[in-house]
Amino acid sequence: MPLRFRTRLNLTIVSLVFLVVMGMTLVVLAIFGIDMTQQYRRQGTVLTEVTTRNIEYGLSLPEQVQLHVKRQMLTQAFLTAELVALAEQPGASTPEEIAQALQRTIDRVAEQGTVPFVSEYSISDSAGRPYITTRNTPVTSDNAPPLSEELIRLLTPGTPPLANIASDGAGESFAAVSGSDKPRIVQVKANPDVVDAMRSNFSLQQLVDRFMIPEEYWGIAIVDRSGNIVADAGDLNLAPASELYRKVVRLCTNFLNSPGEGVAFEYIGRQGGAGWDIGVVTPLLSPDGELTHALFIMHNSSSQVTYILDRLGVLATVGFVLFMISLIVSIFLSRGLSKPLIELARGAREFGAGNFNFRLRMTRKDEFNDLAQSFNTMAISIQEYVHELEQETSRRERLEGEFRIAAELQRTLLPETPPRIEGLSLSGWSQPSKDVGGDFYDFIELPDGRVAIVLGDATGKGLSAALLSTECSSILRTLAEQDISASELLHRTNNEFFKRIGSTHRFVTLFLIIIDPRNGTAKYASAGHPPPLLINAPNDTSRWLESEAGYPLGIVDQATFTESELRLEPGDTIVIYSDGLTDAQNRANAMYGEDRIEQALKRCAGRPGEELLLALREDAERHMDGRDPIDDMTIVVLRFKPPVEAKLHPN
């Protein structure tokens, strides 16, 4: 069902408001989202870079700690070797006293609440037997542990010292050096609790835990080249069977196997599926610059998306409120806009019902009032135009009636049927290009038995041409009763015609031929008319009846005309026509022309005169292809056919 204007107006206003609000909302959200994304990306990049650099540095700390422990143990071993050498000077201290002094050092450190770095001292003699030790159990030849080959080498002067750090609690951490004054082995064993504490404090797991920022990261993980997660922190489900574990391992191993990439990003969910959190993978290099691990950090970017969606809900609520407000406002506005339109529609209906006296009356001071005034002005103009149209229609109807009468009168002036004359076959046809035309033809039987055939063409078209042709035809028919030649008849007709219409500068072209049907003698003259075509039946030839054409009738006074004579053979046919036939045009503006007249008549040679005329008409109509004629067309066909017993050419 079609909507009323007021409804369409309400919908248009509301839709525009809604589109503007939604467009502004989407633009604000887009700008906000882009800014938040760029800001978060920059912030995340900085945090990731800081975390990566620190963890990458932390990878080298365990080795540095081990090196530091070794150096400390070697320092203790060298210091102990020097002190033992001093203590064994003659008369200084016994081995038992030296052992007790070393034990007191360990105990005094423990009394300070500090775990002693050295847990045991042991000095072996030149035979490799411990003779000074801080063990609680005295060492004898029976319970002394065997020395390794590496330790026995230390009895040889100049042998490099030996240091060992136990890995993951397996074995002992110790340092051993040669004696400074004589062959002996000085061993210093590090406290395992101290070594384990130092190893724990500087492990990868401790580093990951330190740099875990819950406000920014969901979790951190370090993956080696074998695809093992060596350390992780945060609120991530990195169980080996979880989808997130497989995705993190796949992302990191692909990154480690593609060293050309500086960093890798991927949107990922906390459970491993699709999500808005950003997973970032960066390289971790060993101290010697080798890529050994990959650092995976999952940034908490989904919270920003949640923030944006929350704001979108607020904007949607505001948009709905504005939509309802605009709906209410549009209803009030549409009432003010639709009321004058309803009045205009009422005026249009009154006009459609023919009430041209209806006028619009508005008290508004806006464009609708201007429109109403224009409507009233239009109504007055239409009223005047209708009155003038009625008068013009009445005049046109009178003129059309007069034209119909003139056309009927003109048709009555043309021969209704050709006269029946022995020895001649006559036929004629005329078609005006308008209601009435300027062409005419006539068959005049003279008192002496001869027959005058006339075809005239008045200048112009329509009623003026019809009046000229009627005037000329009546003058010629009146003068034809006198026994005069064809040239003289044209001369007298021109004189009389010039007296009547000479001042109008109009004229009539005319062809006149007078035939004696008893012997075929024909005399003709032309007043500026196209020459007719003679078809000779015995020879099956045709030619144009050229003659010295005089002035058209009405051009000059006292004009003279040349008369030509012709003797017709039985069966000869003469075709007379007006220039409307040769000037007939088709849709390509090509004229019919004299050549087509001759060709059309040759195709119908030997047929009766009426059929020749009909064939010529049909050929011209085919040429015009439905186009209206541009001039009056008239054709007259006469054929000489005397009786067999007649003597055609008596002496």
C-alpha positions in Angstrom: 0.0 0.0 0.0 1.5 3.4 -0.9 2.4 5.6 2.0 1.0 9.0 2.6 3.3 12.1 2.3 3.2 12.8 6.0 4.3 9.2 6.8 7.1 9.3 4.2 8.2 12.7 5.6 8.3 11.3 9.1 10.3 8.3 7.9 12.7 10.5 6.0 13.4 12.8 8.9 13.8 9.9 11.3 16.0 8.0 8.9 18.2 10.9 8.3 18.6 11.5 12.0 19.3 7.8 12.6 21.8 7.7 9.8 23.6 10.8 11.1 23.7 9.5 14.7 24.8 6.1 13.6 27.4 7.5 11.2 28.8 9.7 13.9 28.8 6.8 16.3 30.6 4.6 13.9 33.1 7.3 13.0 33.8 8.0 16.7 34.1 4.2 17.4 36.4 3.8 14.4 38.7 6.7 15.5 38.6 5.5 19.1 39.4 1.9 18.1 42.2 3.0 15.8 43.7 5.3 18.4 43.4 2.6 21.1 44.9 0.0 18.8 47.8 2.2 17.8 48.4 3.3 21.4 48.1 -0.3 22.7 50.4 -1.6 20.0 53.0 1.0 20.8 52.7 0.4 24.5 52.7 -3.4 24.0 55.8 -3.1 21.7 57.7 -1.1 24.4 56.7 -3.5 27.2 57.6 -6.5 25.0 60.9 -5.0 24.1 61.8 -4.2 27.8 60.7 -7.7 28.9 62.6 -9.4 26.1 65.8 -7.5 26.8 65.7 -8.3 30.5 64.8 -11.9 30.1 67.4 -12.2 27.4 70.0 -10.8 29.8 68.7 -13.2 32.5 69.5 -16.2 30.3 73.1 -15.4 30.8 72.9 -15.0 34.6 73.0 -18.8 35.6 76.4 -19.1 33.8 77.6 -15.9 35.4 76.5 -17.2 38.9 78.3 -20.4 38.4 81.4 -18.5 37.3 81.1 -16.3 40.4 80.7 -19.3 42.7 83.8 -21.0 41.1 85.8 -17.8 41.6 84.7 -17.5 45.2 85.5 -21.1 45.9 89.0 -20.9 44.2 89.7 -17.7 46.2 88.8 -19.6 49.4 90.9 -22.5 48.4 94.0 -20.3 47.6 93.5 -18.4 50.8 93.3 -21.6 52.8 96.4 -23.0 51.1 98.4 -19.9 52.2 97.0 -19.9 55.7 97.7 -23.6 56.2 101.3 -23.0 55.0 101.7 -20.3 57.6 100.1 -22.3 60.3 102.5 -25.3 59.7 105.6 -23.3 60.3 107.8 -25.0 62.9 106.3 -24.5 66.3 103.1 -22.7 65.0 100.1 -25.0 65.0 99.2 -28.7 64.8 96.9 -30.1 62.1 94.2 -30.5 64.8 94.5 -26.8 65.7 94.3 -25.8 62.1 91.2 -27.9 61.6 89.6 -26.4 64.7 90.4 -22.8 63.5 88.8 -23.5 60.1 85.7 -25.0 61.8 85.4 -22.0 64.1 85.4 -19.7 60.9 82.4 -21.7 59.6 80.6 -21.6 62.9 81.1 -17.9 63.4 79.5 -17.2 60.0 76.6 -19.3 60.9 76.2 -17.4 64.2 75.5 -14.2 62.2 72.4 -15.8 60.8 74.0 -16.3 57.4 74.4 -19.6 55.7 78.2 -20.1 55.3 79.4 -20.1 51.8 82.0 -22.9 52.6 80.6 -26.0 54.3 83.9 -28.0 54.5 87.6 -27.6 54.3 89.9 -30.6 53.5 93.8 -30.7 53.2 95.5 -33.8 51.9 99.2 -34.6 52.3 101.7 -35.5 49.6 100.3 -39.1 49.6 96.8 -37.8 49.0 95.6 -38.6 52.6 93.4 -36.0 54.3 95.1 -34.9 57.5 93.3 -31.6 58.1 89.5 -31.6 57.7 86.4 -29.9 59.3 84.4 -33.1 59.2 82.8 -34.2 62.4 84.1 -37.7 61.8 87.9 -38.0 61.9 89.3 -39.2 58.7 91.5 -42.3 58.8 93.1 -44.4 56.2 90.1 -46.7 56.5 87.3 -44.2 55.9 89.0 -41.7 53.6 87.3 -41.4 50.2 89.5 -42.2 47.3 90.8 -39.2 45.3 90.1 -38.8 41.6 92.8 -38.7 39.1 92.1 -35.0 38.6 92.7 -34.3 42.3 95.9 -36.4 42.4 97.3 -34.3 39.5 97.2 -31.3 41.9 100.1 -32.9 43.9 102.3 -32.0 40.9 103.4 -28.3 41.2 102.1 -26.0 38.4 98.8 -28.1 37.9 95.9 -25.7 37.2 93.3 -25.5 40.0 90.1 -27.5 39.8 86.5 -26.2 40.4 83.2 -27.9 40.0 79.6 -26.8 40.4 77.0 -29.4 41.1 74.0 -29.3 38.6 70.5 -29.6 40.0 71.7 -30.9 43.4 73.6 -33.9 42.0 77.2 -34.1 43.2 79.2 -31.6 45.2 80.4 -28.1 44.4 84.0 -27.7 45.3 87.3 -26.1 44.4 90.8 -27.7 44.8 94.3 -26.2 44.5 97.8 -27.3 45.0 99.7 -26.4 48.2 101.7 -23.2 48.1 104.8 -24.5 50.0 104.8 -28.3 49.4 102.8 -30.9 47.5 99.4 -31.1 49.1 95.8 -30.8 48.0 93.6 -28.0 49.5 89.8 -28.6 48.9 87.0 -26.1 49.7 83.4 -27.4 49.4 80.6 -24.9 48.8 77.5 -25.1 50.9 74.8 -26.9 48.7 72.1 -24.7 50.2 73.9 -21.5 49.1 74.5 -22.9 45.6 70.9 -24.0 45.3 69.6 -20.6 46.5 71.8 -18.7 44.0 70.7 -21.1 41.2 67.0 -20.7 42.1 67.2 -16.9 42.4 68.7 -16.5 39.0 66.7 -19.2 37.1 64.6 -18.6 34.0 61.4 -19.3 36.0 62.4 -16.6 38.5 63.0 -14.1 35.7 59.7 -14.9 34.1 57.9 -14.5 37.4 59.5 -11.1 38.0 58.5 -9.7 34.6 55.0 -11.0 34.6 52.6 -7.9 34.6 49.1 -9.1 35.3 47.6 -5.8 34.2 49.2 -6.0 30.7 49.9 -9.7 30.1 47.8 -12.8 30.3 51.0 -14.9 30.5 54.6 -15.3 29.4 56.3 -18.5 28.2 59.9 -19.3 27.0 60.2 -22.1 24.4 63.4 -23.7 23.3 64.2 -25.1 19.8 62.9 -28.5 20.8 59.5 -27.1 21.4 59.6 -27.4 25.2 58.2 -24.7 27.4 61.1 -24.2 29.8 59.4 -21.5 31.9 56.0 -19.9 32.0 54.0 -17.5 34.2 50.6 -16.0 34.3 47.0 -17.1 34.0 47.5 -19.4 30.9 46.4 -23.0 30.5 49.7 -24.4 29.2 49.0 -28.1 29.9 50.7 -30.2 27.2 47.3 -31.5 26.0 45.7 -28.1 25.8 45.0 -26.3 22.5 46.8 -23.2 23.7 49.9 -25.2 24.5 50.0 -26.6 20.9 49.4 -23.2 19.4 52.1 -21.5 21.5 54.6 -24.2 20.7 53.8 -24.2 17.0 54.0 -20.3 16.8 57.4 -20.3 18.7 59.0 -23.2 16.8 57.9 -21.7 13.5 59.5 -18.4 14.6 62.7 -20.1 15.7 62.9 -21.9 12.3 62.4 -18.6 10.5 65.2 -16.4 11.8 64.6 -13.7 9.3 61.5 -12.5 11.1 62.2 -10.0 13.8 58.8 -10.4 15.6 55.6 -12.4 15.1 52.0 -11.3 15.9 48.9 -13.4 16.1 45.4 -12.9 17.4 44.6 -15.7 19.8 42.1 -16.6 22.6 43.0 -17.5 26.1 41.9 -21.1 25.4 43.8 -21.3 22.1 40.9 -20.5 19.8 40.0 -17.3 18.0 40.1 -14.2 20.1 41.1 -10.5 20.4 44.2 -11.0 22.6 47.5 -10.5 20.8 50.3 -13.1 21.1 53.8 -11.7 20.4 56.8 -13.8 19.8 60.3 -12.3 20.1 63.8 -13.9 19.9 66.0 -14.7 23.0 69.7 -14.8 22.2 72.4 -16.5 24.2 75.4 -14.6 25.4 77.3 -15.6 22.3 74.5 -14.3 20.1 72.9 -17.6 19.2 69.1 -17.9 18.8 68.3 -20.5 21.4 64.9 -19.6 22.8 61.7 -17.7 21.8 59.7 -15.5 24.2 55.9 -15.6 23.9 53.9 -12.9 25.6 50.1 -12.8 25.4 48.9 -9.2 25.8 45.6 -8.5 27.5 44.1 -6.7 24.4 40.6 -8.3 24.7 39.9 -6.0 27.7 40.2 -3.1 25.3 37.7 -4.7 22.9 35.4 -5.3 25.8 35.8 -1.6 26.7 34.9 -0.5 23.2 31.9 -2.8 23.1 30.7 -1.4 26.4 31.0 2.1 25.0 29.2 0.9 21.9 26.2 -0.1 24.0 26.2 3.3 25.6 26.3 5.0 22.2 23.5 2.7 21.0 21.3 3.7 23.9 22.0 7.4 23.3 21.3 6.8 19.6 17.9 5.1 20.4 17.0 8.0 22.6 17.8 10.5 19.9 15.9 8.4 17.4 12.7 8.6 19.5 13.2 12.3 20.1 13.6 12.9 16.3 10.5 10.8 15.7 8.4 13.0 18.0 9.9 16.2 16.5 9.3 14.9 12.9 5.7 14.3 13.7 5.1 17.9 14.7 7.2 19.2 11.8 5.4 17.0 9.3 2.0 18.4 10.4 3.1 21.9 9.6 4.6 20.9 6.3 1.8 18.6 5.1 -1.1 20.9 5.8 -0.3 23.3 2.9 0.4 20.4 0.7 -3.1 19.0 1.5 -4.5 22.4 0.5 -2.6 22.3 -2.8 -3.8 18.8 -3.5 -7.4 20.0 -2.8 -6.9 22.8 -5.3 -5.5 20.3 -7.9 -8.6 18.1 -7.4 -10.9 21.2 -7.9 -9.0 22.0 -11.1 -9.3 18.4 -12.3 -13.1 18.6 -11.7 -13.2 21.7 -13.9 -13.7 24.3 -11.1 -11.3 26.9 -12.4 -12.7 29.5 -10.1 -11.2 27.9 -7.0 -8.5 29.9 -5.3 -6.0 28.9 -2.4 -6.0 31.1 0.7 -3.0 30.8 3.1 -1.9 33.0 5.9 1.6 31.6 6.1 4.7 33.8 5.4 6.9 31.3 3.8 7.5 29.5 0.5 4.1 27.7 0.7 2.4 31.0 0.5 4.4 31.9 -2.6 3.5 28.5 -4.0 -0.2 29.2 -3.3 0.0 32.6 -5.0 1.7 31.0 -8.0 -1.1 28.4 -8.0 -3.7 31.2 -8.1 -1.9 33.0 -10.8 -1.7 29.8 -12.8 -5.5 29.3 -12.3 -6.2 32.7 -13.7 -3.9 32.1 -16.7 -5.5 28.7 -17.3 -8.9 30.3 -17.1 -7.9 32.8 -19.7 -6.3 30.2 -21.8 -9.3 27.9 -21.7 -11.5 30.8 -22.8 -9.1 31.6 -25.7 -8.9 27.9 -26.5 -12.7 27.7 -26.7 -12.8 30.6 -29.1 -9.9 29.2 -31.1 -11.6 25.8 -31.2 -14.8 27.5 -32.4 -12.9 29.4 -35.1 -11.0 26.2 -36.1 -14.2 24.2 -36.4 -15.7 26.9 -38.6 -12.5 26.9 -40.7 -12.5 23.1 -40.9 -16.1 23.2 -42.0 -15.3 25.8 -44.6 -12.3 23.7 -45.8 -14.5 20.7 -46.1 -17.0 22.7 -48.2 -14.1 24.1 -50.3 -12.7 20.6 -50.8 -16.2 19.3 -51.8 -16.6 22.2 -54.2 -13.1 21.7 -55.6 -13.9 18.0 -56.2 -17.1 19.0 -58.0 -15.0 21.3 -60.3 -12.9 18.3 -61.4 -14.5 15.9 -63.9 -16.5 13.4 -61.9 -16.0 10.9 -64.7 -14.1 11.3 -68.0 -16.3 12.0 -71.0 -17.0 9.1 -73.4 -15.5 10.2 -76.7 -15.1 7.9 -79.6 -11.5 7.5 -80.5 -10.1 8.6 -77.1 -9.7 6.9 -73.7 -9.4 9.5 -71.0 -8.7 9.0 -67.2 -7.5 11.4 -64.5 -6.6 11.5 -60.8 -5.7 14.3 -58.4 -4.6 14.2 -54.7 -4.0 17.4 -52.8 -1.3 17.5 -50.1 -3.7 19.3 -47.8 -7.5 19.5 -47.5 -7.6 21.5 -50.7 -5.0 21.9 -53.4 -3.9 23.9 -56.4 -3.8 21.2 -59.0 -6.7 20.8 -61.5 -7.4 19.0 -64.7 -10.3 19.2 -67.2 -11.7 17.5 -70.4 -13.4 20.2 -72.6 -15.4 19.1 -75.6 -15.2 21.8 -78.2 -18.0 22.7 -80.7 -16.1 21.4 -83.7 -15.7 17.9 -82.2 -12.2 18.3 -80.9 -11.3 17.7 -77.2 -9.2 20.0 -75.0 -7.3 18.3 -72.2 -6.0 20.6 -69.5 -3.7 20.1 -66.5 -2.8 23.0 -64.3 -0.7 23.6 -61.1 -1.2 26.8 -59.1 1.6 28.1 -57.0 1.5 27.5 -53.3 -0.7 25.0 -51.4 -3.9 24.9 -49.6 -6.8 27.3 -49.9 -4.9 30.1 -51.8 -3.7 27.7 -54.4 -7.3 26.2 -54.7 -8.7 29.7 -55.4 -6.0 30.4 -58.1 -6.7 27.0 -59.8 -10.5 27.6 -59.7 -10.1 31.1 -61.1 -7.8 29.9 -63.9 -10.0 26.9 -64.7 -13.1 28.9 -65.0 -11.4 31.5 -67.3 -10.0 28.8 -69.6 -13.3 26.9 -69.9 -15.1 30.1 -70.8 -12.7 31.1 -73.5 -12.4 27.5 -74.9 -15.9 27.9 -76.4 -14.3 30.2 -79.0 -12.9 28.5 -82.1 -9.2 29.4 -81.5 -5.9 27.5 -81.4 -4.2 26.2 -78.3 -1.6 29.0 -78.2 -4.3 31.6 -78.7 -6.4 30.1 -75.9 -3.5 30.3 -73.5 -2.7 33.9 -74.6 -6.3 35.1 -73.9 -6.5 33.1 -70.7 -3.2 34.6 -69.4 -4.4 38.2 -70.3 -7.7 37.7 -68.4 -6.0 35.9 -65.5 -3.2 38.6 -65.2 -5.9 41.3 -64.9 -7.4 39.6 -61.9 -4.4 38.2 -60.0 -1.3 40.0 -61.4 -0.9 42.2 -58.4 -0.6 39.1 -56.1 2.5 37.8 -57.9 1.1 34.4 -58.1 0.9 32.1 -61.1 -0.3 28.8 -62.6 1.7 26.4 -64.8 -0.5 24.7 -67.3 -0.3 22.2 -70.2 -3.0 22.3 -72.9 -3.5 19.8 -75.7 -6.3 19.8 -78.3 -6.9 16.5 -80.0 -9.1 15.7 -83.0 -10.3 12.2 -82.2 -11.3 11.6 -85.8 -7.8 11.8 -87.3 -5.4 11.9 -84.3 -4.2 15.4 -84.9 -3.0 17.0 -81.7 -1.9 20.6 -81.1 -0.5 21.5 -77.7 1.1 24.4 -75.8 2.8 24.7 -72.4 2.7 27.6 -69.9 5.8 26.7 -67.8 4.6 23.1 -67.2 6.7 19.9 -67.1 6.5 18.1 -70.5 4.2 15.0 -70.7 5.4 11.6 -71.8 4.3 10.1 -75.2 4.3 6.3 -75.4 4.3 5.1 -79.0 2.5 1.7 -79.1 3.5 0.4 -82.6 7.3 1.0 -81.9 7.1 0.3 -78.2 9.1 3.6 -77.5 8.5 6.7 -75.5 9.6 10.3 -75.6 9.0 13.5 -73.8 6.9 16.1 -75.6 9.4 18.9 -75.5 8.1 22.3 -76.6 9.1 25.9 -76.2 7.5 26.6 -72.8 6.0 30.0 -72.2 5.6 32.0 -69.0 3.3 30.5 -66.4 -0.1 32.1 -66.5 -0.4 35.4 -64.4 3.3 36.3 -64.5 3.3 38.9 -67.3 0.7 40.6 -69.5 0.4 39.9 -73.2 2.5 36.7 -73.0 2.8 34.6 -76.2 2.9 30.8 -76.3 4.3 28.5 -79.0 2.0 25.8 -80.4 3.3 22.4 -81.4 1.5 19.8 -83.5 1.5 16.0 -83.3 -0.1 13.2 -85.1 -1.0 10.2 -83.0 -0.9 6.6 -84.1 -3.5 4.2 -82.9 -2.6 3.0 -79.4 -0.4 6.0 -78.6 -0.7 7.1 -75.0 0.1 10.5 -73.5 0.7 10.9 -69.7 0.4 14.4 -68.3 1.4 15.0 -64.6 2.1 17.8 -62.2 5.5 18.3 -60.5 4.1 16.9 -57.2 4.6 13.5 -58.8 8.3 13.9 -59.7 9.0 15.8 -56.4 7.5 13.0 -54.3 10.2 12.0 -51.7 10.8 8.9 -49.6 12.2 8.7 -46.1 15.7 9.2 -47.4 14.6 12.4 -49.1 15.2 10.9 -52.6 12.8 12.2 -55.3 10.6 10.1 -57.5 11.9 11.8 -60.7 11.1 11.5 -64.4 13.1 8.3 -64.9 11.0 6.3 -62.6 7.8 7.6 -64.3 9.2 6.3 -67.6 10.3 2.9 -66.1 6.9 2.4 -64.4 5.0 3.1 -67.6 7.2 0.8 -69.7 6.5 -2.1 -67.3 2.7 -1.6 -67.9 2.9 -1.0 -71.7 -0.1 -2.2 -73.6 -2.5 -2.1 -70.6 -5.6 0.1 -70.6 -5.2 3.8 -69.6 -7.0 3.4 -66.3 -4.6 0.6 -65.3 -1.6 2.6 -66.4 -2.7 5.5 -64.1 -3.3 3.1 -61.2 0.1 1.4 -61.7 1.9 4.8 -61.8 0.1 5.9 -58.6 1.0 2.6 -56.8 4.7 2.9 -57.8 4.9 6.4 -56.5 3.3 5.4 -53.2 5.8 2.5 -52.9 8.6 5.0 -53.4 7.3 7.4 -50.7 7.1 4.4 -48.2 4.3 5.9 -46.2 5.6 9.4 -46.2 3.0 12.2 -46.8 3.2 14.0 -50.2 4.9 17.3 -50.1 2.9 18.8 -53.0 -0.3 18.1 -54.8 -0.1 15.2 -57.3 -2.2 15.0 -60.5 -2.1 12.5 -63.4 -4.0 12.5 -66.7 -3.7 9.6 -69.1 -5.2 9.7 -72.7 -5.0 7.1 -75.3 -5.8 7.4 -79.0 -7.8 4.4 -80.2 -9.9 5.2 -83.4 -12.4 2.7 -84.9 -10.9 0.3 -87.4 -12.9 1.7 -90.4 -11.8 5.3 -89.6 -9.4 7.0 -92.0 -6.7 8.4 -89.8 -4.8 10.8 -92.1 -7.1 11.9 -95.1 -5.5 14.1 -97.7 
